[in-house]
Amino acid sequence: MLSKGYGKSADWWALGCVVFEMLFGRNPFTAGDLKEMFTRTCRVGMGGEPLPIPAPFQSSHPHSTHFMQSLLTRQENRLGRLGVREVQAHEYWGALDWSELMAKTCAAPYKPAGSFAGQFGATQGSSQFHNEHTTPIFSGRSSWCKGW
């Protein structure tokens, strides 16, 4: 976004965005237009303001709140800067047994009702989805984001 290189830290940022979207059903930087969305992203990413999380959620889900705030912050303070073990050790994951997960022997914590097995292949419908849900690529070279 700032036309600079990036490393693993960007992956931890992306994880924070995905977790936020899974919990709240929206982008953490949602705004009325792209310019404001990128401005909000930069403000949080550069440490100018904290990640906005509703107060009721913060008090009822402190580990989730801390996890997202620790990922969506300045790069030098970001969770994961010391390696993947730092992320795995966070309270957000609770009692998750990482060795069982890697061995694919842990039980799913939630199984949806009904059986969908075999109904969807890995590529079934993907071309239709891709054609209907494409987003123009933003290169970060628009005049309004120069100097960020």
C-alpha positions as CSV (number, residue, x, y, z in Angstrom):
1,M,0.0,0.0,0.0
2,L,2.9,2.3,0.7
3,S,4.9,1.0,-2.3
4,K,7.4,-0.5,0.1
5,G,8.6,-4.1,0.4
6,Y,7.2,-6.3,3.1
7,G,8.0,-9.5,5.0
8,K,6.4,-12.0,7.3
9,S,5.0,-9.1,9.4
10,A,2.5,-8.4,6.6
11,D,1.2,-12.0,7.0
12,W,0.6,-11.4,10.7
13,W,-1.2,-8.2,9.8
14,A,-3.4,-10.1,7.3
15,L,-4.2,-12.7,10.0
16,G,-5.4,-9.9,12.2
17,C,-7.7,-8.7,9.4
18,V,-9.1,-12.2,8.8
19,V,-9.8,-12.8,12.5
20,F,-11.5,-9.4,12.7
21,E,-13.6,-10.1,9.7
22,M,-14.6,-13.6,11.0
23,L,-15.7,-12.1,14.3
24,F,-17.4,-8.9,13.1
25,G,-18.3,-9.7,9.5
26,R,-16.6,-6.6,8.1
27,N,-13.2,-5.2,7.3
28,P,-11.5,-3.6,10.3
29,F,-11.0,-0.4,8.3
30,T,-14.4,-0.1,6.6
31,A,-15.1,3.4,5.5
32,G,-17.2,5.3,3.0
33,D,-14.6,5.3,0.3
34,L,-11.2,3.8,-0.6
35,K,-9.3,6.9,0.4
36,E,-10.7,6.9,3.9
37,M,-10.2,3.1,4.2
38,F,-6.6,3.4,3.4
39,T,-6.2,6.4,5.7
40,R,-7.7,4.4,8.6
41,T,-5.4,1.4,7.7
42,C,-2.3,3.6,7.8
43,R,-3.3,5.3,11.0
44,V,-3.6,2.0,12.8
45,G,-0.6,0.4,11.1
46,M,1.7,3.4,11.9
47,G,0.5,3.5,15.5
48,G,-1.4,6.7,15.2
49,E,-4.5,5.2,16.6
50,P,-5.6,1.9,18.1
51,L,-7.7,-0.7,16.3
52,P,-11.3,0.3,16.9
53,I,-13.1,-2.6,18.7
54,P,-16.5,-2.2,20.3
55,A,-16.2,-1.8,24.1
56,P,-18.8,-4.6,24.9
57,F,-16.7,-7.1,22.8
58,Q,-13.5,-5.9,24.5
59,S,-14.9,-6.7,28.0
60,S,-16.5,-10.0,27.1
61,H,-13.6,-11.3,24.8
62,P,-10.4,-9.9,26.2
63,H,-8.1,-12.6,24.6
64,S,-9.6,-12.1,21.1
65,T,-9.4,-8.3,21.5
66,H,-5.7,-8.4,22.6
67,F,-4.9,-10.9,19.8
68,M,-6.3,-8.6,17.1
69,Q,-4.8,-5.5,18.6
70,S,-1.4,-7.2,18.8
71,L,-1.5,-8.2,15.1
72,L,-3.0,-4.9,13.8
73,T,-0.4,-2.5,15.1
74,R,3.0,-1.0,14.2
75,Q,5.4,-3.6,12.7
76,E,8.0,-3.3,15.4
77,N,5.3,-4.0,18.1
78,R,3.4,-6.7,16.1
79,L,2.7,-10.1,17.5
80,G,4.8,-12.6,15.5
81,R,7.9,-10.4,15.1
82,L,9.7,-13.0,17.3
83,G,8.4,-15.9,15.3
84,V,5.4,-18.2,14.9
85,R,5.8,-19.6,18.4
86,E,4.9,-16.2,19.8
87,V,1.6,-16.2,17.9
88,Q,0.9,-19.8,18.8
89,A,1.5,-19.1,22.5
90,H,-1.2,-16.3,22.6
91,E,-4.2,-16.9,24.9
92,Y,-6.5,-16.4,21.9
93,W,-5.8,-20.1,20.9
94,G,-6.9,-21.4,24.4
95,A,-6.1,-25.1,24.8
96,L,-5.5,-25.8,21.1
97,D,-2.9,-28.6,20.8
98,W,-0.7,-27.4,17.9
99,S,0.9,-30.9,17.5
100,E,-2.5,-32.5,17.2
101,L,-3.5,-29.8,14.7
102,M,-0.4,-30.4,12.6
103,A,-0.9,-34.1,12.7
104,K,-4.6,-33.6,11.7
105,T,-5.8,-35.7,14.6
106,C,-7.7,-33.1,16.7
107,A,-11.4,-33.0,16.7
108,A,-13.2,-30.1,15.1
109,P,-14.6,-27.8,17.8
110,Y,-17.8,-27.2,15.7
111,K,-19.5,-29.4,13.1
112,P,-22.4,-27.9,11.1
113,A,-25.7,-29.7,11.1
114,G,-26.4,-31.8,8.1
115,S,-24.0,-33.4,5.7
116,F,-22.3,-31.4,2.9
117,A,-19.7,-34.1,2.2
118,G,-19.2,-34.5,-1.5
119,Q,-21.5,-31.7,-2.5
120,F,-18.7,-29.2,-3.3
121,G,-15.5,-30.0,-5.1
122,A,-12.4,-27.9,-4.7
123,T,-13.0,-26.1,-8.0
124,Q,-16.8,-26.5,-8.4
125,G,-18.3,-23.2,-9.2
126,S,-15.0,-21.3,-8.8
127,S,-15.1,-19.8,-12.3
128,Q,-18.6,-18.5,-11.7
129,F,-17.5,-17.1,-8.3
130,H,-14.4,-15.5,-9.8
131,N,-16.4,-13.9,-12.6
132,E,-19.0,-12.5,-10.2
133,H,-16.7,-11.4,-7.4
134,T,-13.7,-9.7,-8.9
135,T,-12.3,-6.5,-7.4
136,P,-10.2,-4.1,-9.4
137,I,-6.6,-4.3,-8.5
138,F,-5.4,-1.2,-6.5
139,S,-1.7,-0.5,-7.2
140,G,-1.2,2.1,-4.6
141,R,0.0,4.6,-7.2
142,S,-3.1,6.8,-7.2
143,S,-2.4,10.5,-6.8
144,W,-4.4,10.8,-3.6
145,C,-2.1,8.3,-1.7
146,K,1.2,9.9,-2.7
147,G,3.4,10.7,0.2
148,W,1.9,8.1,2.6
